[in-house]
Amino acid sequence: MVPSLVARPPGPRSRALAERLRLVESRNVTYLSADFPVFWEEAKGANVRDVDGNVYVDFTGAFGVSFAGHGHVRIQRALVEQSERLVHGMGDVHPPAPKVELLERLSALAPWEETRTVLSSSGSEAMEAALKTAELSTGRSGIIAFEGAYHGLTLGSLAVTSRPDFRDPFRARLHQGVSFAPYPQTGEEARVALAEVQRLLSDGVPVGEGLPNEPVGAVVVEPVQGRSGVRVPPPGFLARLAELTRADGSLLIFDEIFTGLGRTGVVFEYEREGVLPDLVCIGKALGGGLPLSACLGSREVMDAWPESGGEALHTSTFLGHPVSCATALAFLDVLEEEQLVARALDLGERIADRLDEELSTVAGVKQIRGRGLLIGIELCSQDGGPAVGGGAHVAEAALGRGLLVLPAGDQGEVVEIAPPAVTSDAQVDFGIMCLVEIIREGVNG
């Protein structure tokens, strides 16, 4: 469906729920204003229906989770069938059978001859597992991450997330042995970034005045930075980064929580340059809508973990949750059988080309970039600087017309597009024209 609005968003039921939420949820969590948000009630394919009956086209993919579309019939069937058999198991004591099946499927997708995996519930947890693995494998605590990085908000993952607004309130609790290199988008920027990585690998990471530098054990990178504004590195950067890391004896961790499993037009983004990382984190789309993530690595690297003697060194109550594993298996079937990877590549190119054609002469648009169905529209001010909050303004205006998009970028200057791979041509046409009209009106206004 294309949008159908029966009440001006947010409608009366959404506004009432917002007031109720304000009374019971920490004020830090959900942004509430007169024009935002709407409360979801139902979703199917690339459509979302709110509690007031408004139907939207979803260009967010629910943070990239609904790559196969909301409520895919095959995934829903797997959810129902598994829930009728077993809702919860004991993942590291008496594991559910679907856990084994999923680990086998992930091993077949991974690039190593033998793969070992740690399952978890969120992307942040997968990153925690990767950082712990690097510590155990190398015996070094220093970490190189990149400016603009977003790897999660738990204390370990927050240490390698670069945004000061997330980090500053908890800085005293964060691991200090982390340095941030520039994240490049051009060839010249790549040379500068790689030189800084090489220096940090050689000198170690500063941890405090009067203390020796910490040798680097891990380099953590997003092959495409999502939340930072869909920033894409130049060709060759990731391959050279892998060479430097391997020569140093450090581990290269690819955060593919957003990009992985087809969204960018390849199953894993590391395939594009033939780069072989040591660890890969995935999540979001993996569970088919349910919470599930994983840290994958080669057997040689993952065997740095000791064998369980009855008490796991890293685990959680819901590890290998049977319903999430079942929906993940169904999602992987859909990914292959419906050729969603190829669909993402084709659809993403069409969206990016159309946006570029429509907005290339608009002064307030600096760049349109991305890969597959992860696309960013970077907005700029009259002086060429970032249009601070511009992405949020577009998102609010789009909501009023029946389109869901998200702001991104360190200053909210990017409109992020991450629709489901099952989005129809009519929905794509609507979304593109809606964004074009809003952005043109904003510049003219």
WORACOR-V866484 format. One record per residue. RES is the residue in one letter. SS is DSSP state (a for helix, b for strand, c for the rest). PHI is phi in radians with two decimals (* if undefined). PSI is psi in radians with two decimals (999 if undefined). Layout:
# WORACOR-V866484
res/ss/phi/psi
RES/SS/PHI/PSI
RES/SS/PHI/PSI
This chain:
# WORACOR-V866484
res/ss/phi/psi
M/c/*/2.55
V/c/-1.48/2.94
P/c/-1.04/2.61
S/b/-2.43/1.88
L/c/-1.85/2.11
V/c/-1.84/-0.21
A/c/-2.55/2.49
R/c/-1.09/2.09
P/c/-1.21/2.47
P/c/-1.34/2.38
G/c/-1.31/3.12
P/a/-1.06/-0.65
R/a/-1.23/-0.66
S/a/-1.11/-0.75
R/a/-1.11/-0.67
A/a/-1.15/-0.71
L/a/-1.15/-0.61
A/a/-1.08/-0.72
E/a/-1.17/-0.67
R/a/-1.16/-0.72
L/a/-1.10/-0.69
R/a/-1.00/-0.50
L/a/-1.48/-0.24
V/a/-2.24/-0.27
E/c/-1.87/2.55
S/c/-0.90/2.34
R/c/-1.15/-0.22
N/c/-1.26/-0.38
V/c/-1.47/-1.10
T/c/-1.84/2.22
Y/c/-1.28/2.16
L/c/-2.16/2.23
S/b/-2.54/-3.14
A/c/-1.13/-0.46
D/c/-1.93/0.15
F/b/-2.82/2.49
P/c/-1.75/-3.02
V/c/-1.85/2.70
F/c/-1.81/2.20
W/b/-1.36/2.55
E/b/-2.18/-0.55
E/b/-2.70/2.60
A/b/-2.60/2.49
K/b/-2.65/2.28
G/b/1.07/-2.08
A/c/-1.89/0.34
N/b/-1.97/2.58
V/b/-2.25/2.37
R/b/-1.93/2.28
D/b/-1.61/3.11
V/c/-1.20/-0.24
D/c/-1.67/0.03
G/c/1.60/0.03
N/c/-1.27/2.41
V/b/-1.93/2.27
Y/b/-2.05/2.73
V/b/-1.62/2.24
D/b/-1.69/1.85
F/c/-1.74/0.28
T/c/-1.80/-0.38
G/a/1.03/0.44
A/a/0.92/1.09
F/a/1.11/0.46
G/a/1.51/-0.01
V/c/-1.22/-0.76
S/c/-1.54/0.99
F/c/-1.12/-0.65
A/c/-1.53/0.14
G/c/1.65/2.69
H/b/-1.22/2.36
G/c/1.06/0.67
H/c/-1.01/2.33
V/a/-1.04/-0.66
R/a/-1.24/-0.69
I/a/-1.20/-0.72
Q/a/-1.09/-0.68
R/a/-1.12/-0.72
A/a/-1.10/-0.68
L/a/-1.07/-0.85
V/a/-1.14/-0.79
E/a/-1.12/-0.74
Q/a/-1.20/-0.68
S/a/-1.14/-0.44
E/a/-1.35/-0.36
R/a/-1.68/-0.89
L/c/-2.76/2.05
V/c/-1.55/-0.65
H/c/-2.45/2.43
G/c/-2.07/-2.83
M/b/-2.16/1.48
G/c/-0.92/-0.63
D/c/-1.93/0.15
V/c/-2.10/-1.12
H/b/-2.13/1.47
P/c/-1.19/2.56
P/c/-1.28/2.58
A/a/-1.01/-0.69
P/a/-1.04/-0.42
K/a/-1.06/-0.79
V/a/-1.13/-0.76
E/a/-1.06/-0.73
L/a/-1.18/-0.76
L/a/-1.04/-0.65
E/a/-1.15/-0.73
R/a/-1.14/-0.74
L/a/-1.14/-0.66
S/a/-1.08/-0.66
A/a/-1.20/-0.48
L/a/-1.42/-0.44
A/c/-1.30/2.82
P/c/-1.52/-0.13
W/c/-1.61/2.73
E/c/-1.09/-0.72
E/c/-2.24/2.24
T/b/-2.05/2.46
R/b/-2.18/2.54
T/b/-2.36/2.53
V/b/-1.97/2.09
L/b/-1.53/2.66
S/b/-2.73/-2.96
S/c/-1.81/-0.54
S/c/-2.27/2.84
G/a/-1.06/-0.69
S/a/-1.01/-0.74
E/a/-1.15/-0.67
A/a/-1.08/-0.70
M/a/-1.15/-0.69
E/a/-0.99/-0.77
A/a/-1.11/-0.69
A/a/-1.14/-0.76
L/a/-1.15/-0.69
K/a/-1.12/-0.71
T/a/-1.06/-0.76
A/a/-1.08/-0.71
E/a/-1.08/-0.81
L/a/-1.17/-0.68
S/a/-1.27/-0.69
T/a/-1.80/-0.39
G/c/1.27/0.25
R/c/-2.08/2.47
S/c/-1.78/-0.22
G/b/-1.20/2.51
I/b/-2.35/2.41
I/b/-1.88/2.18
A/b/-2.13/-2.95
F/b/-2.27/2.59
E/c/-1.03/2.38
G/c/1.54/-0.05
A/c/-1.17/2.49
Y/c/-2.34/1.94
H/c/-2.11/0.07
G/c/2.21/3.06
L/c/-2.15/0.04
T/c/-1.21/2.81
L/a/-1.03/-0.70
G/a/-1.18/-0.83
S/a/-1.24/-0.55
L/a/-1.12/-0.52
A/c/-1.08/-0.47
V/c/-1.86/0.13
T/c/-1.59/2.33
S/c/-1.61/-0.34
R/c/-1.18/2.17
P/a/-1.04/-0.60
D/a/-1.13/-0.51
F/a/-1.42/-0.66
R/a/-1.43/-0.72
D/a/-0.98/-0.74
P/a/-1.12/-0.33
F/a/-2.14/0.28
R/a/-0.97/-0.68
A/a/-1.14/-0.40
R/a/-1.60/-0.20
L/c/-1.45/2.63
H/c/-1.03/2.19
Q/c/-1.45/-0.27
G/c/-1.49/0.89
V/b/-2.24/2.25
S/b/-2.10/2.55
F/b/-1.92/2.09
A/b/-1.57/2.75
P/c/-1.09/2.51
Y/c/-1.71/2.04
P/c/-1.52/2.64
Q/c/-2.18/-0.08
T/c/-2.30/2.92
G/a/-1.07/-0.75
E/a/-1.15/-0.72
E/a/-1.11/-0.59
A/a/-1.14/-0.69
R/a/-1.08/-0.75
V/a/-1.13/-0.78
A/a/-1.11/-0.77
L/a/-1.17/-0.61
A/a/-1.11/-0.70
E/a/-1.19/-0.70
V/a/-1.07/-0.79
Q/a/-1.05/-0.73
R/a/-1.09/-0.78
L/a/-1.18/-0.65
L/a/-1.10/-0.65
S/a/-1.33/-0.78
D/a/-1.61/-0.36
G/c/1.53/3.02
V/b/-1.75/2.24
P/c/-1.11/2.43
V/c/-2.13/-0.08
G/c/2.72/2.70
E/c/-1.06/2.28
G/c/1.45/-0.04
L/c/-1.86/2.57
P/c/-1.19/2.60
N/c/-1.09/2.61
E/b/-1.60/2.16
P/c/-1.04/2.52
V/b/-1.42/2.26
G/b/-1.94/-0.31
A/b/-2.57/2.48
V/b/-2.07/2.12
V/b/-1.97/2.21
V/b/-2.54/2.50
E/c/-1.58/2.13
P/c/-1.02/-0.54
V/b/-2.36/2.19
Q/b/-1.36/2.05
G/c/-1.44/-1.18
R/c/-1.14/-0.40
S/c/-1.35/-0.02
G/c/2.06/0.50
V/c/0.94/1.05
R/b/-1.62/2.22
V/b/-1.96/2.19
P/c/-1.31/2.77
P/c/-1.27/2.76
P/c/-0.97/2.44
G/c/1.61/-0.34
F/a/-1.12/-0.87
L/a/-1.14/-0.65
A/a/-1.12/-0.76
R/a/-1.19/-0.64
L/a/-1.05/-0.73
A/a/-1.11/-0.70
E/a/-1.08/-0.80
L/a/-1.10/-0.76
T/a/-1.14/-0.79
R/a/-1.14/-0.71
A/a/-1.08/-0.51
D/a/-1.47/-0.26
G/c/1.46/0.19
S/c/-1.52/2.98
L/b/-1.82/2.42
L/b/-1.73/2.07
I/b/-1.85/2.12
F/b/-1.69/2.10
D/b/-1.55/1.71
E/c/-1.90/0.51
I/c/-1.06/-0.69
F/c/-1.56/-0.80
T/c/-1.38/-0.46
G/c/-1.23/2.81
L/c/1.19/0.62
G/c/1.90/-0.30
R/c/-1.02/-0.64
T/c/-1.61/0.16
G/c/1.66/0.06
V/c/-2.39/2.76
V/c/-1.10/-0.82
F/c/-2.25/2.43
E/a/-1.14/-0.43
Y/a/-1.14/-0.32
E/a/-1.12/-0.51
R/a/-1.07/-0.64
E/a/-1.97/0.17
G/c/1.17/0.53
V/c/-1.52/2.34
L/c/-1.92/1.72
P/c/-1.30/2.97
D/c/-1.56/-0.55
L/b/-2.44/2.54
V/b/-2.31/2.27
C/b/-1.82/2.30
I/b/-2.28/2.81
G/c/-3.06/-2.48
K/a/0.80/-1.63
A/a/-1.15/-0.39
L/a/-0.93/-0.77
G/a/-1.42/0.01
G/c/1.13/0.39
G/c/2.06/-0.26
L/c/-1.76/2.72
P/c/-1.18/2.09
L/c/-2.88/2.39
S/b/-2.58/3.02
A/b/-2.74/2.56
C/b/-1.95/2.06
L/b/-1.90/2.52
G/b/-2.77/2.96
S/b/-1.21/2.75
R/a/-1.04/-0.70
E/a/-1.04/-0.75
V/a/-1.28/-0.81
M/a/-1.23/-0.37
D/c/-1.29/0.04
A/c/-1.14/-0.42
W/c/-1.25/2.41
P/c/-1.24/2.68
E/c/-1.19/2.41
S/c/-1.13/2.30
G/c/-1.83/0.32
G/c/2.04/-0.19
E/c/-2.36/1.87
A/c/-1.21/2.44
L/c/-1.32/-0.46
H/c/-2.50/1.99
T/c/-2.76/-3.14
S/c/-2.76/2.83
T/c/-1.03/-0.67
F/c/-1.77/0.33
L/c/-1.03/2.24
G/c/1.18/0.57
H/c/-0.92/2.16
P/a/-1.07/-0.65
V/a/-1.22/-0.73
S/a/-1.10/-0.70
C/a/-1.12/-0.68
A/a/-1.14/-0.75
T/a/-1.21/-0.55
A/a/-1.15/-0.74
L/a/-1.07/-0.72
A/a/-1.14/-0.72
F/a/-1.05/-0.77
L/a/-1.11/-0.61
D/a/-1.10/-0.83
V/a/-1.09/-0.75
L/a/-0.94/-0.77
E/a/-1.38/-0.88
E/a/-1.25/-0.56
E/c/-1.67/0.11
Q/c/0.90/0.88
L/a/-1.22/-0.46
V/a/-1.14/-0.85
A/a/-1.12/-0.66
R/a/-1.09/-0.73
A/a/-1.11/-0.71
L/a/-1.12/-0.82
D/a/-1.18/-0.85
L/a/-1.14/-0.71
G/a/-1.09/-0.73
E/a/-1.11/-0.70
R/a/-1.14/-0.75
I/a/-1.12/-0.83
A/a/-1.10/-0.73
D/a/-1.12/-0.74
R/a/-1.14/-0.76
L/a/-1.10/-0.73
D/a/-1.11/-0.72
E/a/-1.11/-0.72
E/a/-1.40/-0.49
L/a/-2.01/0.03
S/c/-1.09/-0.46
T/c/-1.75/0.07
V/c/-1.47/2.13
A/c/-1.08/-0.52
G/c/-1.45/0.05
V/b/-1.91/2.04
K/b/-1.47/-0.76
Q/b/-2.82/2.57
I/b/-2.06/2.17
R/b/-2.57/2.91
G/b/2.59/-3.06
R/b/-2.47/2.31
G/c/0.99/-2.33
L/c/-1.70/0.70
L/b/-2.29/1.76
I/b/-2.27/2.45
G/b/-2.17/2.41
I/b/-1.90/1.87
E/b/-1.53/2.16
L/b/-1.74/2.61
C/b/-2.36/2.78
S/c/-1.50/3.13
Q/c/-1.09/-0.53
D/c/-1.52/0.10
G/c/1.59/-0.15
G/c/-1.33/3.03
P/b/-1.12/2.44
A/c/-1.41/1.54
V/c/-1.01/2.15
G/c/1.34/0.07
G/a/-1.09/-0.66
G/a/-1.12/-0.66
A/a/-1.17/-0.70
H/a/-1.07/-0.73
V/a/-1.14/-0.73
A/a/-1.07/-0.72
E/a/-1.19/-0.72
A/a/-1.16/-0.69
A/a/-1.14/-0.66
L/a/-0.99/-0.73
G/a/-1.16/-0.28
R/a/-1.86/0.00
G/c/1.72/0.36
L/b/-2.16/2.32
L/b/-1.78/2.06
V/c/-2.37/2.97
L/b/-2.20/2.61
P/b/-1.41/2.71
A/b/-2.61/-3.13
G/c/1.61/2.65
D/c/-1.05/-0.45
Q/c/-2.09/0.37
G/c/1.13/0.51
E/c/-1.64/0.04
V/b/-2.09/2.44
V/b/-1.66/2.09
E/b/-1.72/2.33
I/b/-2.11/2.15
A/c/-2.55/1.10
P/c/-1.29/2.84
P/c/-1.07/2.65
A/c/-1.22/-0.23
V/c/-1.65/0.14
T/c/-1.03/2.32
S/c/-1.40/2.88
D/a/-1.07/-0.69
A/a/-1.13/-0.69
Q/a/-1.18/-0.69
V/a/-1.09/-0.81
D/a/-1.03/-0.76
F/a/-1.08/-0.84
G/a/-1.04/-0.75
I/a/-1.11/-0.88
M/a/-1.15/-0.61
C/a/-1.07/-0.83
L/a/-1.13/-0.73
V/a/-1.06/-0.82
E/a/-1.09/-0.78
I/a/-1.13/-0.78
I/a/-1.17/-0.73
R/a/-1.12/-0.75
E/a/-1.11/-0.67
G/a/-1.12/-0.71
V/a/-1.19/-0.78
N/a/-1.18/-0.56
G/c/-1.27/999
